[in-house]
């Protein structure tokens, strides 16, 4: 069966694809079809997929080099390319990151010099309800901005802090992890390394200040943009089914997670896809 779009998830981004089996052998033509759909739709949904770890790694690697996440304590013991997102406890410790409550809006790895270009997240164990993941189309949000705001943002950079995100939503980082993830400047409007599309590149979870603006002006602009980017017309909310896999474009979408009942287990497995070296640094 050829890879095809079965439905659009929203008016501006997201598509469900059929004809792809992550657990099987995807030929070069199928991978190219997925790559093209990914560039066009920014967020792809694959239903009823195998969550075999070797297969997830092999499929993800078709789209770029895979990162070994800085939170090494939450990696798969057999396939370190896979990060566990889970509240499950084994031998007295949590096996996964982002275990509970709500996780605020963020871009994966916006705090790194070479941030991921994409991620693949697959549902292995799900609670009966809750734990939905929302995505925001940051290219559509940028395109819809008033002209005067676009002019103000032109050429601006902002400070991104992984430590700020961990203080708000996650387990505190170790001293070694802090040294590996110091605060960093990134462009406030990013040009997509493949499509050339412009998108807002900021998120409430990690963006702390706009460089070159006084503190009050920076805070007011960030608060406006944080509210603007999550308007309903820019957001898709995904209710997970077991075997769902979502693959998102990390250069032009941010995401968050709803809370869920901690009386139930939740296990998601994520790979992180890096850009090629020639387009690694956001511009």
N, C-alpha and C positions, 0 to 999 in steps of 0.2 A: 504494500500500500504506500502510495506517495505521501510525503509530508504535506499537510494542508491546514489552513486555518478553518476551524469549525465555528468559531464565534468570536466577536470582539468583546472585550471585557468592559470597556468604556468607550466614549466617543473619541477620546484623544489618544489612548494608549491601552496596551494589554490585549493578548489574544490567546485563545486555547488552541493548541495544535493536536492533530491526530496523525497517525502514521509513523510515530517514532517510539522505539522501545529502548529505553535507557539500559535495560539489562541485557539486551541482545546486541547483535552486530549492526551498527549504523554505518552504511557505506558513505563514501565521500559526497555523493549527490545529496543524501539525506542531511548530512552535517552542513553542507552549504545552504540547503533550504532552511534549516534552523537558524543558521547565522544571519541569513537575509531577513527572516521574520523577526529575529531579535533586534536587529538594527532598525527595522521599521516600527515595531510595536513596543519596544523597550522592556516589556514584561511578558513572559511566556508561561503558560500553564500546561503541564503534561499530567494527564490523569492515569491512575491505575498502573503505576510504575513499580519496578523492583527497587528495593532499597539496599540491595547487596552492595557492600562498601567498595569492593574492587570494581564493580560496574559503574558506580557513581564517580569514582576517581577516573576511570578510563574515559567515560563520556565527557566529563568536565575538561579533561586535558585536551580534548579535540579543539577547544576554543581558546587555549592559552596555557601558559605556565601556571601551576597551582602554588598557592602560598601556604606555608606552614604558619599558622596563626601564632601571634605573640603569647596568647593564653595557653601555653603548652599543657597545663594541668587538665584542660578540657578536650584534648585531642583524642581521637580514636587510638587505642593501643596498637592496632594492626595497620591502620592507614592514617598516618599523621596529617595527611592532606584534608582530613575530615574533622570539623569542629562539631562537638555535641552541644546542642542547645536543649537543656533538660533540667527537670527538677528531681530526677531519680537519684537516690542515694545508694551507694554500694560500699561495703566495708567502712562505713562511717563517714563517707565523704560524698559530696555531690559530683556526679560524673560530667555535668554540663554547665555551661555559662547561661546567664539570663534566666535563672531558674523560676522566678515567681513574679507576681504582681504585674504591673504595666511596664512596658519598655517604650520610652519616648522616641519621638521622631529623630532619625539619624541617617546619615550616609555611612556605609561601611568604609572604614579606613581613610576617611577624609583627613585624618590626623597623621598620615604617613606621606613621605616624599613621593612614593610610587603607589598610590592607592589602587585598590582592586578595580578592574573594569566591570566585573560582574560576580554574581554569586548564584549558586544552585542550592536550594533548600528543599529537603524532602521530609514528608511526614511519616514517621515510623509508628509512634504510639501517641494517641490523642485523648484528651479529656472529652467527656460527653458534650461539653459546650465551652465557649470562651476560647481565648488564645487566638482570635482572628488576627491576621496580619493585614495592615493597610499600607498602600503605596501611594505616593504623590508624584504626579508628572511635573517635574521641575522645568522641563522645556516648555510645556504649555503655560505654566505659571509665569515664566519669564516673558514669553511672547505676548501675554495678555496685560503686562504691566503698562501703566501710563508712561508716555514718552519722557516726561520729566524725571520719573524715578529711574528709568533706564539710563538717562543721561548722568544722573547722580552716581549710579553704580559703575559706570564705565571706568575700567582700569583699576577699580578698587580691589583690595585684598583684605582678608579677614583671618583672625587667629582661630585655629582649631585645636581643641584640647581633649585628648582621650581621658585624661585624669578627671576632667569635669563630668564627662559621661559616666565614668565609673562611680564617682561620688553620688550621682543622682540615681543610677539605675542598676548598677552591677556590683560585683565583689571588688573591693579595693585592689589596685595593682601593687605588685611587689616592687622593691627598690630597683631591681634589675629591669622589670617591665617599664617602670617610669623612665629609666635611662634610655631605653629603646624607643620610647614614644614621647619625646619632649613636645611642647606646644610648637605649632608650625603655622606659617602663613600659606594660604591658598587663594587663588583668584575667586572673587565673589560671584562672577559669572564665568562659567567654564565652557570652552568650545569642545564639543565631542570629538575624541580622537579618530573616530571612523566616519561619522556622518557629517561632521562640521556644524551640527546643530548647537545653538547656544542654550544654556540652561543655568538656572540659579544653583549655586554650589555652596549651600549653607544648610545648617540644621540646628534646631533648638538644643539637641543633646550635646553638641560639641562646639558650635560657633559662639565665641565669647565676646568678640569685639571687632569692629571694622577699623583697619589701620588708617591713620590719617584723619580720623574724625574725633572730635572731643567726645568724652564719655557719654554725655547726655544725648548728643546727636546720633552716636552709634547705637545706643540702647533703643532710641525711638525708631530708627530705621530697621534694626533687627526685629523688634517687636512687630512692626508693620509687616515685614516680609514673612515672619513666622506665621502670622495669622493669614496672610494672603495665600501662601503656598498650600494650605490645607483646606481651602474652600472646597465645597462638595464637588464642583465641576472638575477639580484636578485630582480627585482621590478615588481609588478602588479599594474595597474591603474584601478580603478573601476569607471565606469560611472553609476550613480545611477538611478534606476527606483523607482517610488512610491511603497511602500510595500516591498522593498528590506531590508533584515537584514543581516549584516555581523558580524560574531563572530570570533574574532582573539585571537591567543595565545600570551599573553603579556610577555612571558618569552623568546620569540625568534623571534618576529617581531616588527618593528617600523613602524610608519605611518605619513602621512602628508595630507594636504588638499589644493587644488587649490583655487584661488580666484573666486568670482562669482559676477554677477551684483547685486548691492545693491538695485536696483529698484524692486527686486523680493524677496519674503519671502522664507526663508529656515528654516525648523524645523526638527531636528533629536533627537531621544530619545535614551539614552545610559544607560545601566546597567553595573556595575563593579563587577567582580567576584573575590573573594579573595581565596588564597590557604588555604589548611588546616593548622592548627598551626604547625604540625610536619615538614612541608616543606616550612614554610612561609618566612624564611630569605634566600635571594639569596646566593648561594655558587658557 
